[in-house]
Structures are given as structure tokens and as C-alpha cells.
């Protein structure tokens, strides 16, 4: 039996501001934005990822304080290009840190407007061998 990690709750103080950051500045795909008199829940997915983030105001999503999530890790095939892209979109990112010359040894980080922190790891092999093949991408067959 597979156990797949598919959703991470990100605690935020302002849902609309968080959507603008993750969608417009980071480039995450907006999967759904559901709002009614009882709740507001938004799901976004990084390009090429099988795992999404969810932000919202349901009780389970309010168990962590806004900004308390630390070190969720994203992986890219070119850390320098990814960092430059984020900087061009107004995201403050740390300098590249090379812990090892081996593939997987280069990182940088950033934080969302609430202070939730993210690590970005470079795995050059992802350019040739993405975890999710291009033809299999899209949450709803799109």
C-alpha cells in the first residue's frame, strides 16, 4: 500500500495575502479557492509537485500559529535560476549555500509574509528525470 504525502497545511494570518504570495510570487498553481459562510479554504500546488499546500480558516488549519511552519523543502533542477526568478518576483531569498559539490548539496531559503520558512534544494537530475512526468501533470486531467 502506498502512503503518499499530498497536502501540507501552511498556517497564515491573511488568506488573500498568502494566495497572492504563493500564486503570484512563487508561481504555485491555484487548484481551488472555496469560500462560503462557514469557511475559506485554498489549495495551491508548486509546478511539477505531487504535494499541495492548503491555507484556510477551518479548525484543523488554525492549530498552528501563523508563521510557525519551518523548513518545508522544495526541490528544483537549477537553484540559481530558481532564486533569480523569485528575486525578480519580489521574494526575498537567502544566498545560495553549497554544502557539498555533489548533486543535492546546494540550497537557498525564503519565508512567506507570515514567516513560514522554506528550503529550496538543487537536484540537477530533476531536469532529466522529474518525479512526475510532464504528460502526467495536472490534478484534474488538465
N, C-alpha and C positions, 0 to 999 in steps of 0.2 A: 504494500500500500504506500503510495506517495503521500508525503506531507509537504505541501507547498506553502511558502510564505507569500501571501498575495496582498496584504494590506497592513500598513503601519499607520497608527493614529498619531498625528502631529498636533500637539496642544498649542493653540493660538488664542490671542485675546480679541482679534478682529478678523472675522471670516473673510470679508470682502478684501481687506488689505492683504491677507495671506493668499487668496486666489490671485490677486494681481501680481504678487511676487512670484509664486510658483508657476503660474501660467505665462505671464508676460515677460518676466525677467529670466526665469530659469528655462522656460520653454516646455514645461510639462503639459501633456495633453489633458484637457478638461473632459473627463469621462461623464460626469453628471454633476448637476447643481440642483439639489432638491430642497425646496423650501415650502413650508406650509405653516399653519397656525401653531403646530406642535414642535417643529424642529427645522433646522437648516443644516444640511449635510452635503459636503462636496468631496468628490473623488477625483484625483489627478494622477497621471502616470508619466514617469520620465520616458523619453523616447527610447524604444528598444527594451523596456523593462517588463518583466512579468509581475512585478510588485508595484502596487499603487500606494499613495498616501491618502488619508481621509482626514478632513478637518470638519468640525461641526460643533453643535451645542447639545448633543444627546448626553445623558448622564455618564455613560462609559467614556465619552470623549472629553469629559471635564474632570476626570480623575487625576490627571497630571496638570500641574501648574503650567500656564503658557511659558514657553521658553525653556522648559526643563528637559527636553529631549536632547541627548548628547551623542555625537559621533556616528550617526547613521551614515553608512558608506555607499557611495555611488561609484561606479566603475566606468571609465572612458578609455578609448584607444589612444588618445593624444591629450595628455594633461595640459600641456602648454596652450594648445588650440582651445581646449575647453575653458581654461582660465581666461584667456583673451576674450572669448565670446561672452563670458559672464561679466567681465570688466566693461565691455562695450555696452552691456545692457544695464549698467549701473550697480552691479552687485560687487560689494567689497569682498575680495578674496585674498587669502594669505599668499605669500610667495611659494613657489614650488620647493618642495623638500625632497631631496633624494637620499633615501635611507640605504639604498642598495642599487648598484648598477643593473641588477637583474630586472627582467620584466616583472612589474608589480611593486617595485621599490620606490616609485615616485608618487608623491601626494601633494595636495593642497586642500585648504578648507575654506568654508564660508559659514555665515549664520543668516537665518531669516530675520525679519523685522522684530520678532519676539525674542530672539536669542537662541533658538534651537540650532544646534551645530551639526554640520555635515562635513564628512571627509570625502575627498574625491581621489581615487586610486587610478593610476595609469596601468592598464594591461594592454599592451600593443597587440597582443594576439586577438583581441576582440574585433579589430578591424577586419581580420580574415575569417574569424570564427565567432560570430556573435552568438550569444546564448539562445536568442530567439531569431531564427532565420527571417529575412525580410518578408518572404512570402507568407509567413505565419503570424505576422504582426497585425494588431488591431483587435481590440477587446470584443467587438461585436461583429466580426467578419468584415469590417470595413477595410 
